[in-house]
Amino acid sequence: MAFAVRIVNLYKWLCDDKREHVLSKQLLRSGTSIGANIAESRAVISRADFVSKLYIAAKECRETQYWIELLYKTEYLNEKQYMSIKEDSEEIGKILSSITKKMKPNNNQ
C-alpha cells in the first residue's frame, strides 16, 4: 500500500508539475497493480491461485521499474527521485521473487 501511495503521488506530481500524462499513466497502472494483486492473493481458493497472483504482481513490478527508468532517462525524474523509488520497487521485487520461489509446486523445502 505504501508503494502504491508513492506511485499515486508521483503520478500527480508528474501530471501537475511536469505536464507528463502518457508515461505517468502507465506507471500509475502498473505501480498500483502490484499491491492490488497482492491484496487479491489473500482471498484465493488454492495455492496455485495464490502463486499466480504473486507472479502477476512480480510482472507488474518489473513493468513499473521499466516506466521508472524511462521517466529517469527522459529527464522527468532526477537521480535522487529515481534512486529512491527504484530501490523501493527492487525491494518489492525481491520479496515477491523469494515468496514465489518458495511456493513452487516442486519445491521440496
MIDOSE-1310 file (N, C-alpha, C; in nm, 2 decimals, decimal comma, always signed):
residues 109
mafa	+0,08/-0,12/+0,00/+0,00/+0,00/+0,00/+0,09/+0,13/+0,00; +0,19/+0,12/+0,08/+0,28/+0,24/+0,09/+0,34/+0,27/-0,05; +0,38/+0,17/-0,12/+0,44/+0,19/-0,25/+0,34/+0,24/-0,35; +0,22/+0,19/-0,34/+0,11/+0,24/-0,43/+0,08/+0,39/-0,40
vriv	+0,08/+0,43/-0,27/+0,06/+0,57/-0,24/+0,18/+0,65/-0,30; +0,30/+0,61/-0,29/+0,41/+0,68/-0,36/+0,39/+0,69/-0,51; +0,34/+0,59/-0,57/+0,32/+0,59/-0,71/+0,21/+0,69/-0,75; +0,10/+0,69/-0,67/-0,01/+0,79/-0,69/+0,04/+0,93/-0,68
nlyk	+0,12/+0,95/-0,57/+0,17/+1,09/-0,55/+0,27/+1,13/-0,66; +0,35/+1,03/-0,71/+0,44/+1,06/-0,82/+0,36/+1,09/-0,95; +0,26/+1,02/-0,97/+0,17/+1,04/-1,09/+0,11/+1,18/-1,08; +0,06/+1,22/-0,97/+0,00/+1,35/-0,96/+0,11/+1,46/-0,98
wlcd	+0,23/+1,44/-0,93/+0,34/+1,54/-0,94/+0,38/+1,55/-1,09; +0,39/+1,43/-1,16/+0,43/+1,43/-1,30/+0,32/+1,50/-1,38; +0,20/+1,48/-1,35/+0,09/+1,54/-1,43/+0,09/+1,69/-1,40; +0,09/+1,73/-1,27/+0,07/+1,87/-1,24/+0,20/+1,96/-1,26
dkre	+0,31/+1,91/-1,22/+0,44/+1,99/-1,23/+0,51/+1,97/-1,36; +0,51/+1,85/-1,41/+0,59/+1,82/-1,53/+0,51/+1,81/-1,66; +0,38/+1,82/-1,64/+0,28/+1,81/-1,75/+0,30/+1,69/-1,84; +0,34/+1,58/-1,77/+0,36/+1,45/-1,84/+0,24/+1,36/-1,81
hvls	+0,17/+1,31/-1,91/+0,05/+1,24/-1,89/+0,05/+1,10/-1,95; +0,14/+1,07/-2,04/+0,13/+0,94/-2,11/+0,21/+0,83/-2,03; +0,34/+0,86/-2,01/+0,42/+0,76/-1,93/+0,37/+0,75/-1,79; +0,33/+0,86/-1,73/+0,29/+0,86/-1,59/+0,16/+0,77/-1,57
kqll	+0,08/+0,77/-1,67/-0,04/+0,69/-1,66/-0,01/+0,54/-1,66; +0,09/+0,50/-1,75/+0,14/+0,36/-1,75/+0,20/+0,33/-1,61; +0,28/+0,42/-1,56/+0,34/+0,40/-1,43/+0,23/+0,38/-1,32; +0,12/+0,46/-1,33/+0,02/+0,46/-1,23/-0,05/+0,32/-1,24
rsgt	-0,08/+0,27/-1,36/-0,15/+0,14/-1,37/-0,06/+0,03/-1,32; +0,06/+0,02/-1,36/+0,14/-0,10/-1,32/+0,18/-0,08/-1,17; +0,22/+0,04/-1,13/+0,26/+0,06/-0,99/+0,16/+0,03/-0,88; +0,03/+0,06/-0,91/-0,08/+0,03/-0,82/-0,13/-0,11/-0,83
siga	-0,10/-0,17/-0,95/-0,15/-0,31/-0,97/-0,07/-0,41/-0,88; +0,05/-0,37/-0,84/+0,13/-0,46/-0,76/+0,06/-0,49/-0,63; +0,02/-0,39/-0,56/-0,05/-0,41/-0,43/-0,18/-0,47/-0,45; -0,25/-0,43/-0,56/-0,39/-0,49/-0,58/-0,38/-0,64/-0,60
niae	-0,28/-0,69/-0,67/-0,27/-0,83/-0,69/-0,22/-0,90/-0,56; -0,14/-0,84/-0,48/-0,10/-0,90/-0,35/-0,23/-0,90/-0,26; -0,31/-0,80/-0,26/-0,43/-0,80/-0,18/-0,52/-0,91/-0,23; -0,53/-0,92/-0,36/-0,62/-1,03/-0,41/-0,57/-1,17/-0,37
srav	-0,44/-1,18/-0,36/-0,38/-1,31/-0,33/-0,43/-1,36/-0,19; -0,47/-1,27/-0,10/-0,51/-1,31/+0,03/-0,65/-1,38/+0,03; -0,72/-1,37/-0,08/-0,85/-1,43/-0,08/-0,87/-1,54/-0,19; -0,76/-1,61/-0,22/-0,76/-1,71/-0,32/-0,81/-1,84/-0,27
isra	-0,84/-1,93/-0,36/-0,90/-2,06/-0,32/-0,80/-2,17/-0,33; -0,69/-2,15/-0,38/-0,59/-2,26/-0,39/-0,45/-2,20/-0,39; -0,35/-2,29/-0,36/-0,21/-2,25/-0,36/-0,17/-2,20/-0,50; -0,21/-2,27/-0,60/-0,18/-2,23/-0,74/-0,23/-2,09/-0,77
dfvs	-0,35/-2,06/-0,72/-0,41/-1,93/-0,75/-0,33/-1,82/-0,67; -0,28/-1,85/-0,55/-0,20/-1,76/-0,47/-0,07/-1,73/-0,55; +0,00/-1,83/-0,59/+0,12/-1,81/-0,66/+0,10/-1,73/-0,79; -0,01/-1,76/-0,86/-0,04/-1,69/-0,98/-0,05/-1,54/-0,96
klyi	-0,13/-1,51/-0,85/-0,14/-1,36/-0,82/-0,01/-1,30/-0,79; +0,08/-1,37/-0,72/+0,21/-1,31/-0,68/+0,30/-1,30/-0,81; +0,28/-1,39/-0,90/+0,36/-1,38/-1,03/+0,31/-1,26/-1,10; +0,18/-1,24/-1,11/+0,13/-1,12/-1,17/+0,18/-0,99/-1,11
aake	+0,18/-0,99/-0,97/+0,24/-0,88/-0,90/+0,38/-0,85/-0,94; +0,46/-0,96/-0,95/+0,60/-0,95/-0,98/+0,62/-0,90/-1,12; +0,54/-0,94/-1,21/+0,54/-0,89/-1,35/+0,51/-0,74/-1,36; +0,41/-0,70/-1,28/+0,37/-0,56/-1,27/+0,49/-0,48/-1,21
cret	+0,56/-0,54/-1,12/+0,67/-0,47/-1,05/+0,78/-0,45/-1,16; +0,81/-0,55/-1,24/+0,91/-0,53/-1,34/+0,87/-0,42/-1,44; +0,74/-0,42/-1,48/+0,69/-0,31/-1,57/+0,70/-0,18/-1,51; +0,67/-0,17/-1,38/+0,69/-0,04/-1,31/+0,83/+0,01/-1,31
qywi	+0,92/-0,08/-1,29/+1,07/-0,05/-1,29/+1,10/+0,00/-1,43; +1,05/-0,05/-1,53/+1,07/+0,00/-1,67/+1,03/+0,14/-1,69; +0,90/+0,17/-1,64/+0,85/+0,31/-1,65/+0,93/+0,41/-1,57; +0,97/+0,36/-1,45/+1,05/+0,45/-1,36/+1,18/+0,48/-1,43
elly	+1,25/+0,38/-1,49/+1,37/+0,41/-1,56/+1,35/+0,49/-1,68; +1,25/+0,47/-1,76/+1,22/+0,56/-1,87/+1,20/+0,70/-1,83; +1,12/+0,72/-1,73/+1,10/+0,86/-1,68/+1,23/+0,92/-1,64; +1,32/+0,85/-1,58/+1,45/+0,90/-1,54/+1,53/+0,93/-1,67
ktey	+1,54/+0,84/-1,76/+1,62/+0,86/-1,88/+1,57/+0,97/-1,97; +1,44/+1,00/-1,96/+1,38/+1,11/-2,03/+1,38/+1,24/-1,95; +1,44/+1,24/-1,84/+1,46/+1,36/-1,75/+1,34/+1,41/-1,69; +1,24/+1,33/-1,67/+1,12/+1,37/-1,59/+1,15/+1,35/-1,44
lnek	+1,24/+1,25/-1,41/+1,28/+1,23/-1,27/+1,43/+1,26/-1,26; +1,47/+1,32/-1,15/+1,61/+1,34/-1,13/+1,67/+1,22/-1,06; +1,80/+1,21/-1,05/+1,86/+1,09/-1,00/+1,82/+1,06/-0,86; +1,80/+1,15/-0,77/+1,76/+1,13/-0,63/+1,62/+1,06/-0,63
qyms	+1,53/+1,12/-0,71/+1,39/+1,07/-0,72/+1,39/+0,93/-0,77; +1,47/+0,91/-0,88/+1,48/+0,78/-0,95/+1,53/+0,67/-0,85; +1,64/+0,70/-0,79/+1,70/+0,60/-0,70/+1,61/+0,57/-0,58; +1,54/+0,66/-0,53/+1,45/+0,63/-0,41/+1,34/+0,54/-0,45
iked	+1,27/+0,57/-0,56/+1,16/+0,48/-0,59/+1,21/+0,35/-0,66; +1,32/+0,36/-0,73/+1,38/+0,24/-0,79/+1,41/+0,14/-0,68; +1,48/+0,18/-0,57/+1,52/+0,10/-0,46/+1,39/+0,03/-0,39; +1,29/+0,11/-0,38/+1,16/+0,05/-0,32/+1,11/-0,06/-0,41
seei	+1,10/-0,03/-0,54/+1,05/-0,13/-0,63/+1,14/-0,25/-0,64; +1,27/-0,24/-0,63/+1,35/-0,35/-0,63/+1,33/-0,44/-0,50; +1,31/-0,38/-0,39/+1,29/-0,45/-0,27/+1,16/-0,53/-0,28; +1,06/-0,47/-0,33/+0,93/-0,54/-0,35/+0,95/-0,66/-0,44
gkil	+1,02/-0,63/-0,55/+1,05/-0,74/-0,65/+1,13/-0,86/-0,58; +1,22/-0,83/-0,50/+1,30/-0,93/-0,43/+1,21/-1,01/-0,33; +1,12/-0,95/-0,26/+1,03/-1,01/-0,17/+0,93/-1,11/-0,25; +0,88/-1,05/-0,36/+0,79/-1,14/-0,44/+0,86/-1,26/-0,50
ssit	+0,98/-1,23/-0,55/+1,06/-1,34/-0,61/+1,09/-1,45/-0,50; +1,12/-1,41/-0,38/+1,15/-1,50/-0,27/+1,03/-1,59/-0,24; +0,91/-1,52/-0,23/+0,79/-1,60/-0,20/+0,75/-1,69/-0,31; +0,76/-1,65/-0,43/+0,72/-1,74/-0,54/+0,82/-1,86/-0,56
kkmk	+0,94/-1,83/-0,53/+1,04/-1,95/-0,54/+1,01/-2,05/-0,44; +0,97/-2,01/-0,32/+0,94/-2,10/-0,21/+0,81/-2,17/-0,23; +0,72/-2,11/-0,31/+0,59/-2,17/-0,33/+0,57/-2,26/-0,45; +0,68/-2,27/-0,53/+0,67/-2,35/-0,65/+0,63/-2,49/-0,61
pnnn	+0,55/-2,56/-0,69/+0,49/-2,69/-0,66/+0,60/-2,80/-0,64; +0,71/-2,79/-0,71/+0,81/-2,89/-0,70/+0,92/-2,85/-0,60; +0,90/-2,75/-0,52/+1,00/-2,71/-0,42/+0,98/-2,80/-0,30; +1,08/-2,88/-0,26/+1,07/-2,97/-0,15/+1,11/-2,92/-0,01
q	+1,12/-2,79/+0,00/+1,16/-2,73/+0,12/+1,05/-2,72/+0,22
